[in-house]
Amino acid sequence: MTIDRIGHIDPIQPGKKPGRNDQVRGSDKTDSINLSQEAKIKAEMYQVVELIKSAPEVDEARIAELRQKINDPAYLNDTVINATAEKLLTAFGI
C-alpha cells in the first residue's frame, strides 16, 4: 500500500500557516505575582511539616539510657567530658 502526500507539504521542513507573523511584539506590561499573608504562612507551615517528616525517628530507649548515665555521678568524669568536647569540636570543624 502506498500513501501519497497531500498537497505540497515537505516532511522535513515545517510548514508556515498563512497570515501568521513570526515576530513577537513587545509589551510595556510586566507580569507580577502577589502572595497574600495567608499564603506565605501556609508555605512556611508546609516547609516545617516537610522538615519534621524528614527528621530521623526518636529512639526513646536510647534517650532514657543517656539520661540515666548523665544522672549517675560516676559516669561524668574528666575522660567522658573531654571525649565529648573533642567530638563537639570535630563536628563543628573547630
DAKAWO-V835700 format. One line per field, one symbol per residue. burial: 1 if it has 24 or more other ideal C-beta (glycine too) atoms within 12 Angstrom, else 0. Layout:
BEGIN
burial: ???
END
This chain:
BEGIN
burial: 0000000000000000000000000000000000000000000000000000000000000000000000000000000000000000000000
END
